[in-house]
């Protein structure tokens, strides 16, 4: 039985009739189907291979004396002059902008070379493997004065119950009642497959019983597109604007059987004011739900899932908030069988060093043109890093918003196009196409694609208020970003692990504004001050987040509309010194690079904390590019353990046994400073005792891990951060090297070996030392220094039950402890032994 999924897509489509960002609603009930050995490329509702032909029915609400269809749409007038209200959207009459081609030959017809529609989209993103053709319902009655013309099917809204299923059923019944004699001729071209393979067979090739593909009496796919908008003042039926799917669509249709054909498979669109371009942007999201039951990822429908971030831009069929580029991403193409993950004859499903080719380097050509992509398993996680090269070589490689000016009343700044280069993201959805289990209602899979940005991750400061109406400080200034709230952001410190980049909204506790209708405009009235909580919505279909995009930036007192939250660089961003957000030759992601390649941790609402990040030795280098083809050389290594540059790390970070042996798992090189610091980016939705939304950082040495600090190197733990040594870990401090536990920071000692390699090696505690239950704190070589600048009565050494301290030296000239404070205050320690 076909599942009903009510959809609402956050696509942020630009409409010339409404200068604002539009939100699409989406609701998806649980997937209750069962299956075994599910092969993802076979698809759920139909297999995304070969050719499928679909029917589009345009429908409306019109009944003289009941409802007269008075509302205005630029792209779809309410009457064509004959008083019948049967007209369809105006782009249907313009063959240069059809939603679908009707014949696959049009894909290669030079006269259609510049037409970008859904047929071309699916042909291009599938590397030619899948073609979707479509026809508009036309008047089949030979004696009609509209014979052969596209017509709208109108129904009386007073006759329907409170659902789009009921409306669709009335449309199909009207076609049956008025054109029943033509019923079989109408639907025969659209029944060519055995419906609903549910990942069990390729219904473009065979039927469920193994016979060659053929019709089953159920029409393959029907789209009913309604002339409707939930914001209409005059609703066709009271309460219709609150129906599930009224803000965008429903991935179900209705059930009607008559003569030789029944209709049940399809999609309902309830957003009637879209242009042809808008429809092409909108439909792939619904396709992704239906064909491989994709959950909302990359910012779709503002769903946060178990993560503490929200993307403002992405790419792929499910991405939302304005596509960085149109097209698929490699993960979904792989799931659909459009990408085999091979490059130059080499396997690019790299789960371990043994999967690398002999040179550990790969030449990636344009992803959209060739499908070239690399998938790398991120060590100590279930996550994968995906690598794609985007060089704008196909019709799908464009950004719909590029060049638009959403703040034209106050600025000439335009939304930038995306830039050519390497794009990467971390994914934790599904790694096996042979036992596919993903479904749209699985909360744990929401928002599980996190895009990396070559500008790196940073801490930001923001303005307290958005741009304010110059005539009334209670109102936001609606002249910006299509009447949306816009804050001013300033980059502060690099924060490669826990910071954010412009691809993500900034979570914080903002002042609350509410939309009100002005004189033909939308204004936002200030209602409430920050309330001590960052509001989030945990619904798996449509979320609300207290987060704002980075569109307006300031640096060195220079303020510019960069629209960085849409991706790319405009001239204003270049003026601020911003680099490309695509990775270029010379870039590296690693512990030494722009950002490290780490797991994508979940966020726990119960504990109000992110799970830990696990360090690893993965390194990705962009080493060369062939200019004439745009091909880019990518090199991969798993053994990058040595830190050569000063870094600031924030968050809950774990050093595991990366090497798998007694070798060092992280080496801080000579004269290098690693700082473990409190993040400047919110990482919890609950306000802390410090009055912010930032949990302190914790750097943990796991059992069997080894941290080596070379001569003159330093590890500084500061700003309420913590260094934790687990039992079985090893900390080695070289000559003139230091570990400094700064004021208000903590060394949490739970065992492990501390080796100070020479008399000049120092463990300096300006803050606090806590020794766990039944643990003996000791070290070899060097000395420990207590220099707490706090009150003399501060107990900066605390001990658990049964804990003790043993300090051993080799004679009077062997300094093992230095105290640069009035005294050491130690609580309840049973043993303090000097020898």
Buried (B, 14 or more C-beta within 10 A) or exposed (E): EBBBBBBBBBBBBBBEEBBBBBBBBBBBBEBEBEEEEBBBBBBBBBBBBBEBBBBBBBBBBBBEEEBEBEBEBEBBBBBBEEEBBBBBBBBBEEEEBBBBBBEBEBBEEEEBEEBBBBBBBBBBBBBEBBBBBBBBBBBBBEEEEBEEBBBBBBBBBEEBEBBBBBBBBBBBBBBBEBBEEBBEEBBEBBBBBBBBBBBBBBBBEBBBEEEEBEBBEBBBBBBBBBBBBBEBEEBBBEEBBEBBBBBBBBBBBBBBEBEEBBBBBBBBBBBBBBBBBBBBBBBBBBBBBBBBBBBBBBBBBBBBBBBBBBBBBBBBBBBBBBBBBBBBBBBBBBBBBBBBBEBEEBBBBBEEBEBBBEEBBBBBBBBBBBBBBBBBBBBBBEBBBBBBBBBBBBBBBBBBBBEBBBBBEEBEBBBBBBBBBBBBBBBBBBBEBEBBBBBBBBEEBBBBBBBBBBBBBBBBEBBEBBBBBEEEEEBBBBBBBBBBBBBBBBBEBBBBBBBBBBBBBBBBBBBBBEEEEBEEEBBBBBEEEBEEEBBBEEBBBBBEBBBBBBBBBBBEEEBBBBBBBBBBBBEBBBEBEBBBBBBBEEBBBBBBBBBBBBBBBBBEEEEBBBBBBBBBBBBBBBEBBEEEEBBBBBBBBBEBBBBBEEBBBBBBBBBBBBBEEEEBBBBBBBBBBBBBBBBBBBBBBEBBEEEBBBBBBBBBBBBBBBBBBBBBBBBBBBBBBBBBBBEBBBBBBBBBBBBBBBBBBBBBBBBBBBBBBBBBBBBBBBBBBBBBEEBBBBBEBBBBBBBBEBEEEBBBBBBBEBBBBEBEBEEEEEEBBEEEBEEBBBEEBEEBEEE
